[in-house]
Amino acid sequence: MKVILIHGLGQEPSSWEAVKEKLSVKDTSEINLVVVQDKGPIGYKNLYDEVKRICGNSGDKFSVYHLEVL
């Protein structure tokens, strides 16, 4: 199963490095919100399109995790 990681605003994909080292799942991808934002507002549609781009048409299961520091 692929794991897709989304960083919070003010962070970047590398914010997940410490978490990725501890995951038993090695098939991970990060969504870069800066890249998504360049395509339009950060919202469900643009995030969904990015997940589709990462997963392609594989039909495999995936999980999405979000990191936000308050």
DSSP file (Angstrom, degrees, kcal/mol; ACC not computed):
  #  RESIDUE AA STRUCTURE BP1 BP2  ACC     N-H-->O    O-->H-N    N-H-->O    O-->H-N    TCO  KAPPA ALPHA  PHI   PSI    X-CA   Y-CA   Z-CA
    1    1 A M              0   0    0      0, 0.0    26,-0.3     0, 0.0     2,-0.2   0.000 360.0 360.0 360.0 133.0    0.0    0.0    0.0
    2    2 A K  E     -a   62   0A   0     59,-1.7    61,-2.1    24,-0.1     2,-0.5  -0.587 360.0-149.2 -80.3 142.3    1.3    3.4   -0.9
    3    3 A V  E     -ab  63  28A   0     24,-2.6    26,-2.1    -2,-0.2     2,-0.5  -0.969   7.1-159.9-113.9 124.8    1.4    6.1    1.7
    4    4 A I  E     -ab  64  29A   0     59,-3.5    61,-2.7    -2,-0.5     2,-0.4  -0.918   7.5-158.6-107.9 127.1    1.0    9.8    0.6
    5    5 A L  E     -ab  65  30A   0     24,-3.0    26,-3.0    -2,-0.5     2,-0.5  -0.891   5.8-166.7-111.1 131.3    2.2   12.4    3.0
    6    6 A I  E     -ab  66  31A   0     59,-3.0    61,-2.6    -2,-0.4     2,-0.1  -0.973  12.9-146.4-118.8 122.5    1.0   16.1    2.9
    7    7 A H        -     0   0    0     24,-0.9    61,-0.1    -2,-0.5     2,-0.1  -0.438  22.5-108.0 -81.6 160.7    3.0   18.7    4.9
    8    8 A G    >   -     0   0    0     59,-0.4     3,-1.7     1,-0.1    60,-0.1  -0.339  46.9 -78.0 -80.1 167.5    1.3   21.6    6.6
    9    9 A L  T 3  S+     0   0    0      1,-0.3    60,-0.2    -2,-0.1    -1,-0.1  -0.426 121.9  31.5 -64.6 140.6    1.6   25.2    5.3
   10   10 A G  T 3  S+     0   0    0      1,-0.4    -1,-0.3    -2,-0.1     2,-0.2   0.422 111.3  82.9  87.1  -0.8    4.9   26.7    6.3
   11   11 A Q    <   -     0   0    0     -3,-1.7    -1,-0.4    56,-0.1    22,-0.1  -0.595  66.5-141.3-119.5-176.0    6.6   23.3    6.0
   12   12 A E    >   -     0   0    0     -2,-0.2     3,-2.7    -3,-0.1     4,-0.2  -0.915  36.6 -89.9-143.2 168.5    7.9   21.3    3.1
   13   13 A P  G >  S+     0   0    0      0, 0.0     3,-1.8     0, 0.0     4,-0.1   0.809 120.0  66.4 -53.5 -31.7    8.0   17.6    2.1
   14   14 A S  G >  S+     0   0    0      1,-0.3     3,-1.8     2,-0.2     4,-0.3   0.651  78.8  83.0 -66.8 -12.0   11.3   17.1    3.9
   15   15 A S  G <  S+     0   0    0     -3,-2.7    -1,-0.3     1,-0.3     3,-0.3   0.702  86.7  58.3 -61.6 -17.7    9.3   17.7    7.2
   16   16 A W  G <> S+     0   0    0     -3,-1.8     4,-2.9    -4,-0.2     3,-0.3   0.486  74.5  99.9 -89.4  -4.7    8.3   14.0    6.9
   17   17 A E  H <> S+     0   0    0     -3,-1.8     4,-1.8     1,-0.2    -1,-0.2   0.886  82.7  47.1 -54.6 -47.0   11.9   12.6    6.9
   18   18 A A  H  > S+     0   0    0     -4,-0.3     4,-0.7    -3,-0.3    -1,-0.2   0.876 115.2  47.2 -63.8 -36.6   11.9   11.6   10.6
   19   19 A V  H >> S+     0   0    0     -3,-0.3     3,-1.2    -4,-0.3     4,-1.0   0.926 108.4  54.5 -69.3 -44.9    8.5    9.9   10.3
   20   20 A K  H >< S+     0   0    0     -4,-2.9     3,-0.5     1,-0.3    -2,-0.2   0.847 101.4  59.5 -59.3 -34.6    9.5    8.1    7.1
   21   21 A E  H 3< S+     0   0    0     -4,-1.8    -1,-0.3    -5,-0.2    -2,-0.2   0.800 109.7  43.4 -63.3 -27.6   12.5    6.5    8.8
   22   22 A K  H << S+     0   0    0     -3,-1.2    -1,-0.2    -4,-0.7    -2,-0.2   0.566  90.9 103.8 -96.2 -10.7   10.1    4.9   11.4
   23   23 A L    <<  -     0   0    0     -4,-1.0    -3,-0.0    -3,-0.5    -4,-0.0  -0.466  60.7-150.7 -73.2 141.4    7.4    3.7    9.0
   24   24 A S  S    S+     0   0    0     -2,-0.2     2,-0.5     2,-0.0    -1,-0.1   0.728  82.6  81.1 -79.0 -21.6    7.3    0.0    8.1
   25   25 A V        -     0   0    0      1,-0.1    -2,-0.1     2,-0.0   -23,-0.0  -0.724  56.7-177.6 -84.8 128.6    5.9    1.0    4.7
   26   26 A K        +     0   0    0     -2,-0.5     2,-1.5     1,-0.1    -1,-0.1   0.553  59.7  90.9-103.7 -10.8    8.6    2.1    2.3
   27   27 A D        +     0   0    0    -26,-0.3   -24,-2.6     2,-0.0     2,-0.3  -0.656  61.4 147.1 -88.1  85.2    6.4    3.1   -0.7
   28   28 A T  E     -b    3   0A   0     -2,-1.5     2,-0.3   -26,-0.2   -24,-0.2  -0.870  28.1-175.4-122.2 153.3    5.8    6.7    0.2
   29   29 A S  E     -b    4   0A   0    -26,-2.1   -24,-3.0    -2,-0.3     2,-0.4  -0.979  16.5-140.0-140.0 151.2    5.3    9.9   -1.8
   30   30 A E  E     -b    5   0A   0     -2,-0.3     2,-0.6   -26,-0.2   -24,-0.2  -0.917   8.3-139.8-113.6 139.4    5.0   13.5   -0.6
   31   31 A I  E     -b    6   0A   0    -26,-3.0   -24,-0.9    -2,-0.4     2,-0.8  -0.871  15.9-145.6 -93.8 124.3    2.6   16.2   -1.9
   32   32 A N    >>  -     0   0    0     -2,-0.6     4,-1.9     1,-0.2     3,-0.5  -0.818   5.0-159.9 -92.1 110.1    4.4   19.5   -2.1
   33   33 A L  H 3> S+     0   0    0     -2,-0.8     4,-2.9     1,-0.2     5,-0.2   0.777  89.5  61.8 -63.5 -26.8    1.7   22.1   -1.3
   34   34 A V  H 3> S+     0   0    0      2,-0.2     4,-1.6     1,-0.2    -1,-0.2   0.921 106.5  45.4 -64.0 -42.4    3.8   24.8   -3.0
   35   35 A V  H <> S+     0   0    0     -3,-0.5     4,-0.7     2,-0.2    -2,-0.2   0.909 114.0  48.8 -66.0 -42.4    3.5   22.9   -6.3
   36   36 A V  H >< S+     0   0    0     -4,-1.9     3,-1.2     1,-0.2     4,-0.4   0.917 109.4  53.0 -62.5 -42.8   -0.2   22.4   -5.8
   37   37 A Q  H >< S+     0   0    0     -4,-2.9     3,-1.3     1,-0.3    -1,-0.2   0.832 100.0  62.0 -63.3 -32.6   -0.7   26.1   -5.0
   38   38 A D  H 3< S+     0   0    0     -4,-1.6    -1,-0.3     1,-0.3    -2,-0.2   0.746 102.4  52.4 -64.1 -22.3    1.1   27.0   -8.3
   39   39 A K  T << S-     0   0    0     -3,-1.2    -1,-0.3    -4,-0.7    -2,-0.2   0.519 129.9 -70.0 -90.8  -6.9   -1.8   25.2  -10.1
   40   40 A G  S <  S-     0   0    0     -3,-1.3    -1,-0.3    -4,-0.4     3,-0.0  -0.909  84.7 -13.5 144.6-171.0   -4.5   27.1   -8.3
   41   41 A P        -     0   0    0      0, 0.0     2,-1.0     0, 0.0     5,-0.3  -0.252  69.6-109.2 -60.7 145.1   -6.0   27.4   -4.8
   42   42 A I  S    S+     0   0    0      4,-0.1     2,-0.3     3,-0.1    -5,-0.1  -0.676  70.9 123.5 -76.5 108.2   -5.2   24.7   -2.3
   43   43 A G  S  > S-     0   0    0     -2,-1.0     4,-2.4     1,-0.0     5,-0.3  -0.881  77.0 -74.5-153.8-178.1   -8.4   22.8   -2.1
   44   44 A Y  H  > S+     0   0    0     -2,-0.3     4,-3.1     1,-0.2     5,-0.2   0.900 123.3  52.4 -55.2 -47.3   -9.9   19.4   -2.5
   45   45 A K  H  > S+     0   0    0      1,-0.2     4,-2.5     2,-0.2    -1,-0.2   0.931 112.8  42.6 -59.2 -49.4   -9.9   19.4   -6.3
   46   46 A N  H  > S+     0   0    0     -5,-0.3     4,-1.8     2,-0.2    -1,-0.2   0.878 116.1  48.5 -68.9 -36.5   -6.2   20.3   -6.6
   47   47 A L  H  X S+     0   0    0     -4,-2.4     4,-2.4     2,-0.2    -2,-0.2   0.917 111.9  50.1 -66.7 -41.8   -5.1   17.9   -3.9
   48   48 A Y  H  X S+     0   0    0     -4,-3.1     4,-2.6    -5,-0.3    -2,-0.2   0.916 108.9  51.8 -60.8 -43.7   -7.2   15.2   -5.4
   49   49 A D  H  X S+     0   0    0     -4,-2.5     4,-2.1    -5,-0.2    -1,-0.2   0.882 109.8  49.5 -61.1 -37.9   -5.5   15.8   -8.8
   50   50 A E  H  X S+     0   0    0     -4,-1.8     4,-2.3     2,-0.2    -1,-0.2   0.897 109.8  50.5 -69.1 -40.0   -2.1   15.6   -7.2
   51   51 A V  H  X S+     0   0    0     -4,-2.4     4,-2.8     2,-0.2     5,-0.3   0.923 110.9  49.9 -62.0 -43.3   -3.0   12.3   -5.5
   52   52 A K  H  X S+     0   0    0     -4,-2.6     4,-2.5     1,-0.2    -2,-0.2   0.902 109.5  51.6 -60.8 -40.6   -4.2   11.0   -8.9
   53   53 A R  H  < S+     0   0    0     -4,-2.1    -1,-0.2     2,-0.2    -2,-0.2   0.919 113.2  44.6 -62.5 -42.8   -0.9   12.1  -10.5
   54   54 A I  H  < S+     0   0    0     -4,-2.3    -2,-0.2     1,-0.2    -1,-0.2   0.915 121.8  36.9 -67.9 -43.8    1.1   10.3   -7.9
   55   55 A C  H >< S-     0   0    0     -4,-2.8     3,-1.3     1,-0.2     5,-0.2   0.723  88.4-170.2 -84.3 -22.1   -0.9    7.1   -7.9
   56   56 A G  T 3<  -     0   0    0     -4,-2.5     3,-0.3    -5,-0.3    -1,-0.2  -0.352  58.2 -46.8  63.8-148.1   -1.6    7.1  -11.6
   57   57 A N  T 3  S+     0   0    0      1,-0.2    -1,-0.2    -4,-0.1    -4,-0.1  -0.099  96.3 124.3-108.1  33.3   -4.1    4.5  -12.7
   58   58 A S    <   -     0   0    0     -3,-1.3    -1,-0.2     1,-0.1    -2,-0.1   0.809  62.0-143.0 -67.7 -29.8   -2.6    1.7  -10.7
   59   59 A G        +     0   0    0      1,-0.3    -1,-0.1    -3,-0.3    -3,-0.1   0.477  51.0 143.0  78.5   0.0   -5.8    0.8   -8.7
   60   60 A D        -     0   0    0     -5,-0.2    -1,-0.3     1,-0.1     2,-0.1  -0.351  56.1-105.8 -70.7 154.2   -3.6    0.1   -5.7
   61   61 A K        -     0   0    0     -3,-0.1   -59,-1.7    -2,-0.0     2,-0.3  -0.456  42.7-179.1 -74.0 152.8   -4.8    1.1   -2.2
   62   62 A F  E     -a    2   0A   0    -61,-0.2     2,-0.4    -2,-0.1   -59,-0.2  -0.985  20.6-143.3-149.8 159.5   -3.2    4.1   -0.5
   63   63 A S  E     -a    3   0A   0    -61,-2.1   -59,-3.5    -2,-0.3     2,-0.4  -0.943  12.9-148.6-121.3 146.2   -3.4    6.1    2.7
   64   64 A V  E     -a    4   0A   0     -2,-0.4     2,-0.4   -61,-0.2   -59,-0.2  -0.964  13.6-173.9-118.1 132.1   -3.0    9.9    3.0
   65   65 A Y  E     -a    5   0A   0    -61,-2.7   -59,-3.0    -2,-0.4     2,-0.4  -0.963   7.6-155.8-125.9 143.4   -1.5   11.5    6.1
   66   66 A H  E     -a    6   0A   0     -2,-0.4     2,-0.5   -61,-0.2   -59,-0.2  -0.952   1.8-155.3-122.4 137.6   -1.3   15.2    6.9
   67   67 A L        +     0   0    0    -61,-2.6     2,-0.4    -2,-0.4   -59,-0.4  -0.955  20.1 166.5-113.2 121.7    1.2   17.0    9.1
   68   68 A E        -     0   0    0     -2,-0.5     2,-0.6   -61,-0.1    -2,-0.0  -0.994  21.5-155.0-136.4 129.1    0.2   20.3   10.7
   69   69 A V              0   0    0     -2,-0.4    -2,-0.0   -60,-0.2   -60,-0.0  -0.912 360.0 360.0-103.8 122.4    2.0   22.1   13.5
   70   70 A L              0   0    0     -2,-0.6    -1,-0.1     0, 0.0     0, 0.0   0.413 360.0 360.0-102.5 360.0   -0.2   24.4   15.5
